[in-house]
Amino acid sequence: MSKQILLEDLPLRRFHLRVAFSGTGGQFSDGFVLGIIGIAVTMASVSLHLTPLWMGLLGAASLAGLFLGSMFAGPVADKYGRRTIFAFDMLLFAVISAAQYFVTSPVQLLVLRLLLGLILGADYVVSKSLVTEFSPRRYRGRLLSVLAAAWAAGYVGAYLIGFVVRDLGPDAWRIMLAASGIPALLILPFRLGVPESPMWLMKRGRGDEALSIIHRKFGPEVILPEPSVMPQQRRGAWSELLSPRWRKNTLVGCVFYTCQVVPYFALGTFSPKVLQALQVKDNFVGGLIYNVLLFAGAIIGLLIVDKLSRRAFLIGTFYLAAVALAVLAYAGFGPIGTMLAFGLFACILSAAANLEFVYPPELFPTHLRASGVGLAVASSRFGSAISTFLLPVAVQHVGIHPALGVCVGVLVFGGVFCHVFAPETGSENLSDMKPGQSNESESVTGGGRGAALAASSDGTRN
């Protein structure tokens, strides 16, 4: 009889790669949607009679939708499962993307951008949860970082496509917006073959279904640990996330995510305007440097995410990004130096963005994972929506340097907060995470095999 092996201890297999690749569709689409809007609304300003207020609203609309979608999709996914949303949300996304081509007023475009954000918010929750729960512990960071690289690829791809399509005529902005549905359709067939999360099924008392999926995809020797007695939740997921046991993890997830994305989206969405305000006249070259280094940062983050502790990566990138942005704001470089400093800032934050996909799912147990991730995403999108809305208004009224100074302050606050409160999660055995226990005890009280597994980990729990 073959020796039994836990799902989280498997070597990397083709199915793991398929699940991770299937999760990239929503992330690529999200990057594209958020990356293209700055170029598109600038081109649509005449056709749709857009004021700076409307440009801010449209730039922030998808982020606001992401806030709502991730907030409410989390409890739904924890109660009813991940697979249905994961399988079909990209089809709906593609239909709404295509509808953007036909808008005739800013109100119509605003509604569609909000709906796109709602769908992407739900996809954020289920993609991160599903990829996390299928991934071997040893490769979890890198597989989840594939989603971050896909997001960066979509963001950079939007910039390049925007500049290629911009000369096609007065309706080029319509093509830019509608094109976001193409990657969503391409990924749909891959998603249809991904089953429900075995960890979620096991926690819901459906062990036979969970084992059937595991044996079909990985072989009869693969098992999940017997779940601890899973109490029927006596309170809602959000109230449990704010209970004494999970409160610190919840706050860390919300604060770190928000402090990363506030400057990332506010400056990235309107990077041409930021460069123009910093006296860089060649917006295309400046934007190209910014986006190339942004994508390079995502790849660097993917390569190092499992080589550094989660805490060191998290805290270090906050401080480095703050320094890079402070140099950009106050050093008074010429155009080339400004473009390089802006690109370095993008590179650092893009590398750090890998943690947005890796860290939040590791902070929560299976029965709260989607809700916890959803709350963290919602918090980040609330902050980034407000900052993206305010940036063009702030630049117009107080200037670029005070606006950049606020972003530096956000990064410093995030670094200090995480320095004090962020736990280490890189070696966490997700199957053994139990409510009512500290991180240390979770790993050594999950039964004989769970204890042996915890004892063999690298000892970096916090």
C-alpha positions in Angstrom: 0.0 0.0 0.0 1.4 3.4 -0.9 2.4 5.7 1.9 -0.2 8.3 2.6 0.6 12.0 2.1 -1.2 15.1 3.0 -2.6 17.3 0.3 -0.5 20.3 1.5 2.7 18.2 1.4 2.4 17.1 -2.3 5.1 17.9 -4.8 4.0 20.3 -7.5 1.8 18.7 -10.1 0.2 19.7 -13.3 -3.2 20.2 -11.7 -1.8 22.7 -9.3 -0.5 24.7 -12.2 -3.9 24.5 -13.9 -5.7 25.8 -10.9 -3.3 28.7 -10.6 -3.5 29.5 -14.3 -7.3 29.4 -14.1 -7.2 32.0 -11.4 -5.2 34.3 -13.6 -8.2 35.3 -15.8 -9.9 37.5 -13.2 -6.6 39.0 -12.1 -5.5 39.9 -15.6 -8.9 41.3 -16.3 -8.8 43.4 -13.1 -5.4 44.8 -14.0 -6.6 45.6 -17.5 -9.7 47.3 -16.3 -7.9 49.4 -13.8 -5.0 50.1 -16.1 -7.0 51.1 -19.2 -9.5 53.5 -17.5 -7.0 56.4 -17.1 -6.2 56.4 -20.9 -9.8 55.7 -21.9 -11.4 58.5 -19.9 -8.9 61.0 -21.1 -9.8 60.1 -24.7 -13.5 60.0 -23.9 -13.5 63.4 -22.2 -14.8 65.2 -25.3 -17.3 62.6 -26.4 -18.8 62.2 -22.9 -18.2 65.8 -21.8 -16.2 64.6 -18.7 -15.2 67.1 -16.0 -12.3 66.4 -13.6 -15.0 65.2 -11.1 -16.4 62.7 -13.6 -12.9 61.5 -14.5 -12.3 60.8 -10.8 -15.6 59.0 -10.4 -15.0 56.8 -13.4 -11.5 56.1 -12.3 -12.7 55.0 -8.9 -15.9 53.2 -10.0 -14.4 49.7 -10.5 -12.6 50.0 -7.2 -15.8 50.9 -5.4 -17.5 47.9 -7.1 -14.6 45.7 -5.9 -15.2 46.9 -2.4 -18.8 45.8 -2.5 -18.2 42.6 -4.4 -15.4 41.3 -2.1 -17.3 42.4 1.0 -20.4 40.3 0.3 -18.9 37.5 -1.8 -16.7 36.3 1.1 -19.5 35.1 3.4 -21.3 33.6 0.4 -18.3 31.7 -0.7 -17.6 30.4 2.9 -21.2 29.2 3.2 -22.0 27.9 -0.3 -18.6 27.1 -1.7 -16.0 28.7 -4.1 -16.5 26.7 -7.3 -19.8 28.1 -8.8 -18.6 31.8 -8.6 -15.2 30.8 -9.9 -16.5 28.9 -12.8 -19.0 31.4 -14.3 -18.2 35.0 -13.1 -15.8 35.6 -16.0 -18.7 35.0 -18.5 -20.8 37.7 -16.9 -17.7 39.9 -16.8 -17.2 39.5 -20.6 -20.8 40.5 -21.3 -20.6 43.7 -19.3 -17.2 44.6 -20.7 -18.7 44.4 -24.2 -21.6 46.6 -23.2 -19.1 49.5 -22.5 -18.7 49.9 -26.2 -22.2 51.2 -26.5 -22.4 53.8 -23.7 -23.6 57.3 -24.6 -23.3 59.0 -21.2 -21.0 59.1 -18.2 -23.8 57.7 -16.0 -24.1 54.6 -18.2 -20.3 54.0 -18.1 -20.3 54.6 -14.3 -22.9 51.9 -13.8 -21.1 49.4 -16.0 -17.7 50.1 -14.2 -19.4 49.5 -10.9 -20.8 46.2 -12.1 -17.4 45.1 -13.4 -15.9 45.9 -10.0 -18.6 43.8 -8.3 -17.7 40.8 -10.3 -14.0 41.3 -9.9 -14.4 41.6 -6.2 -16.2 38.3 -6.0 -13.5 36.8 -8.2 -10.7 38.1 -6.0 -12.2 36.3 -3.0 -12.9 32.9 -4.7 -9.7 32.8 -6.8 -7.4 33.5 -3.8 -9.2 31.0 -1.6 -9.4 28.2 -4.2 -5.8 28.5 -5.3 -4.7 28.7 -1.7 -6.6 25.6 -0.7 -5.3 23.5 -3.6 -1.7 24.6 -3.3 1.1 22.6 -1.6 2.5 24.5 1.4 6.0 24.6 -0.1 4.8 26.2 -3.4 1.9 28.2 -2.1 3.6 31.6 -2.3 4.8 31.1 -5.8 1.5 29.7 -7.1 -0.4 32.7 -5.6 2.2 35.0 -7.0 1.2 33.9 -10.4 -2.0 35.7 -9.8 -0.1 38.9 -8.9 2.0 38.5 -12.1 -1.2 38.2 -14.1 -2.6 41.3 -12.6 0.6 43.2 -13.4 0.5 41.8 -17.0 -3.1 43.0 -17.4 -2.2 46.4 -16.1 0.9 46.8 -18.3 -1.0 45.3 -21.3 -3.7 47.9 -20.9 -1.2 50.6 -21.1 0.4 49.2 -24.3 -2.9 48.4 -25.9 -4.2 51.9 -25.1 -1.3 53.5 -27.0 -1.7 51.1 -29.9 -5.4 51.6 -30.2 -5.6 55.4 -29.5 -5.0 56.3 -33.2 -8.0 54.3 -34.5 -10.3 57.2 -34.3 -12.6 59.0 -31.9 -14.2 55.8 -30.7 -10.9 54.1 -29.9 -11.7 54.5 -26.1 -14.7 52.2 -26.7 -12.5 49.5 -28.1 -10.1 49.8 -25.2 -12.9 49.3 -22.6 -14.6 46.5 -24.4 -11.3 44.6 -24.9 -11.2 43.7 -21.2 -13.7 40.9 -21.8 -11.4 39.0 -24.2 -9.0 37.4 -21.5 -12.1 36.6 -19.4 -13.6 34.5 -22.2 -10.3 32.8 -23.0 -9.9 31.6 -19.4 -13.4 30.3 -19.0 -12.9 26.7 -20.4 -10.0 26.2 -18.0 -12.2 27.2 -15.0 -15.0 24.8 -15.8 -12.8 21.8 -15.0 -11.7 23.0 -11.6 -13.7 21.3 -8.8 -14.8 22.5 -5.4 -12.1 23.0 -2.7 -11.6 19.8 -0.8 -10.7 21.7 2.3 -14.0 23.6 2.2 -15.9 20.4 1.6 -14.2 18.7 4.6 -14.9 21.6 6.9 -18.6 21.4 5.8 -18.8 17.7 6.8 -18.7 16.5 3.2 -15.6 14.3 3.6 -16.6 11.7 1.0 -16.9 14.4 -1.7 -13.6 15.9 -0.7 -11.7 12.6 -0.8 -13.3 11.7 -4.1 -11.9 14.9 -5.7 -8.5 14.4 -4.1 -8.2 10.8 -5.2 -9.4 11.7 -8.7 -7.0 14.6 -9.2 -3.9 13.4 -7.2 -4.2 9.7 -6.4 -5.5 7.3 -3.7 -2.6 7.9 -1.4 -3.4 11.6 -0.9 -5.4 12.6 2.2 -6.7 15.5 4.2 -6.3 15.5 8.0 -9.4 14.7 9.8 -11.0 18.1 10.5 -11.3 19.2 14.1 -14.9 19.4 15.2 -16.3 22.2 13.2 -18.7 24.1 15.3 -21.8 25.4 13.6 -21.1 29.1 13.4 -23.2 30.8 16.1 -22.4 34.2 14.8 -21.8 35.7 11.4 -18.4 35.4 9.7 -17.7 39.2 10.1 -18.3 39.1 13.8 -16.1 36.0 14.2 -13.4 37.8 12.2 -13.5 40.6 14.8 -13.6 38.2 17.7 -10.5 38.2 20.1 -9.1 35.1 18.3 -9.0 36.6 14.8 -9.1 40.3 15.4 -5.4 41.0 15.0 -5.1 39.0 11.8 -8.2 40.7 10.4 -6.8 44.2 11.2 -3.4 43.3 9.8 -5.0 42.0 6.6 -7.1 45.2 6.1 -4.4 47.7 7.1 -1.5 46.2 5.1 -3.6 45.7 2.0 -5.1 49.2 2.1 -1.7 51.0 2.8 -0.2 49.2 -0.2 -2.9 49.9 -2.8 -3.7 53.5 -1.9 -0.6 55.0 -3.5 -0.4 52.1 -6.0 -3.7 52.8 -7.6 -3.9 56.5 -7.0 -0.6 57.2 -8.8 -0.8 54.3 -11.3 -4.3 55.1 -12.6 -3.4 58.6 -13.5 0.3 58.1 -14.1 0.3 60.4 -17.2 -1.2 63.2 -15.2 1.3 62.6 -12.4 4.3 62.7 -14.8 2.9 65.8 -16.4 2.6 67.5 -13.0 6.3 66.5 -12.4 7.3 68.3 -15.6 7.8 65.2 -17.7 6.7 66.1 -21.1 7.0 62.7 -22.8 4.2 60.9 -21.1 4.5 57.8 -23.3 8.2 57.1 -22.5 7.5 57.9 -18.8 4.5 55.6 -18.7 6.4 52.9 -20.5 9.3 53.0 -18.0 6.7 52.9 -15.2 4.8 50.0 -16.6 7.9 47.9 -17.6 9.4 48.3 -14.1 5.9 47.5 -12.6 5.8 44.2 -14.5 9.5 43.5 -13.6 8.6 44.0 -9.9 5.8 41.4 -10.2 8.2 38.9 -11.5 10.9 39.7 -8.9 8.2 39.3 -6.2 7.2 35.9 -7.6 10.8 34.7 -7.5 11.5 35.8 -3.9 8.2 35.4 -2.1 9.0 32.0 -0.8 12.7 32.8 -0.1 12.0 35.5 2.4 9.8 35.4 5.5 6.4 37.0 5.0 7.1 39.6 7.6 10.5 40.7 6.2 9.1 41.0 2.7 6.0 42.9 3.9 7.8 45.4 6.2 10.9 45.9 4.0 8.9 46.8 0.9 6.7 49.3 2.8 9.8 51.2 3.9 11.6 50.9 0.5 8.6 52.2 -1.4 8.2 55.1 1.0 11.8 56.1 0.4 11.5 55.8 -3.4 8.3 57.9 -3.4 9.8 60.5 -1.1 12.8 60.8 -3.4 10.4 61.3 -6.3 8.4 64.0 -4.5 11.2 66.1 -3.0 14.6 65.4 -4.7 13.9 67.6 -7.7 15.3 65.3 -10.4 15.2 66.2 -14.1 12.8 64.3 -16.4 14.9 61.2 -16.8 15.6 60.9 -13.0 11.9 61.5 -12.3 10.8 58.7 -14.7 13.3 56.3 -13.2 12.4 57.2 -9.6 8.7 56.7 -10.5 9.5 53.4 -12.1 11.5 52.2 -9.1 8.6 53.0 -6.8 6.3 51.0 -9.1 8.8 48.1 -9.1 9.0 47.9 -5.3 5.2 48.1 -4.8 4.5 45.7 -7.6 6.9 43.1 -6.0 5.1 43.8 -2.6 1.7 43.2 -4.3 2.5 39.5 -4.4 1.7 39.5 -0.7 -1.8 40.8 -1.5 -2.4 37.4 -3.0 -0.3 35.3 -0.7 -0.7 36.8 2.8 -4.4 37.3 3.4 -5.5 33.7 2.7 -2.8 32.5 5.2 -4.2 34.7 8.0 -7.5 32.8 8.2 -8.8 29.2 8.7 -10.8 27.5 5.9 -14.2 28.3 7.3 -13.4 32.1 7.4 -10.9 32.3 4.6 -13.1 33.8 1.9 -14.8 36.2 4.4 -11.4 37.3 5.7 -9.9 37.8 2.3 -13.1 39.6 1.2 -12.9 42.0 4.1 -9.3 42.7 3.4 -9.9 43.3 -0.3 -13.0 45.4 0.5 -11.0 47.6 2.9 -8.2 48.1 0.3 -10.6 49.0 -2.4 -12.5 51.4 -0.2 -9.2 53.2 0.4 -8.0 53.1 -3.1 -11.3 54.2 -4.6 -11.3 57.3 -2.4 -7.6 58.1 -3.2 -8.1 57.5 -6.9 -11.2 59.8 -6.9 -9.3 62.5 -4.9 -6.0 62.4 -6.7 -6.9 64.5 -9.9 -8.8 66.9 -7.7 -5.9 67.2 -5.2 -3.3 67.7 -7.9 -5.5 70.5 -9.4 -6.0 72.3 -6.1 -2.9 71.7 -3.9 -0.3 70.5 -6.4 1.5 67.2 -6.9 4.1 67.4 -4.1 1.6 67.5 -1.2 -0.4 64.7 -2.9 2.8 62.5 -3.1 3.6 63.4 0.6 0.3 62.0 1.7 1.1 58.7 -0.1 4.5 58.6 1.6 2.8 58.9 4.9 0.4 56.0 4.1 3.4 53.8 3.3 5.2 54.7 6.4 2.1 54.0 8.5 1.7 50.6 6.9 5.3 49.7 7.6 5.1 50.7 11.2 1.8 48.9 11.8 3.0 45.7 10.2 6.3 45.9 12.1 4.3 45.9 15.4 1.4 43.5 14.6 1.9 41.4 11.5 2.3 37.6 12.2 4.5 35.2 10.2 2.4 32.8 8.2 4.8 31.3 5.6 5.0 27.8 7.2 1.3 27.7 8.3 -0.4 24.4 7.8 -3.8 25.6 6.6 -5.6 22.4 7.2 -4.8 22.5 10.9 -5.8 26.1 11.6 -8.5 26.0 14.3 -10.6 28.6 15.9 -9.9 29.4 19.5 -6.2 28.7 19.4 -3.1 30.8 19.0 -0.9 30.3 15.9 1.6 28.3 17.8 -0.9 25.9 19.3 -2.7 25.4 16.0 0.3 23.5 14.6 0.9 21.2 17.5 -2.6 20.2 18.6 -4.0 18.9 15.4 -3.4 15.2 16.0 -0.3 13.1 15.8 0.3 13.6 12.1 -0.4 17.3 12.3 2.0 17.7 15.2 4.7 15.9 13.3 4.2 18.1 10.4 4.3 21.2 12.5 7.5 20.0 14.2 9.1 19.7 10.8 8.3 23.2 9.7 10.9 26.0 9.8 9.8 27.4 13.1 9.0 30.9 11.9 5.5 31.2 13.2 4.9 34.3 15.1 
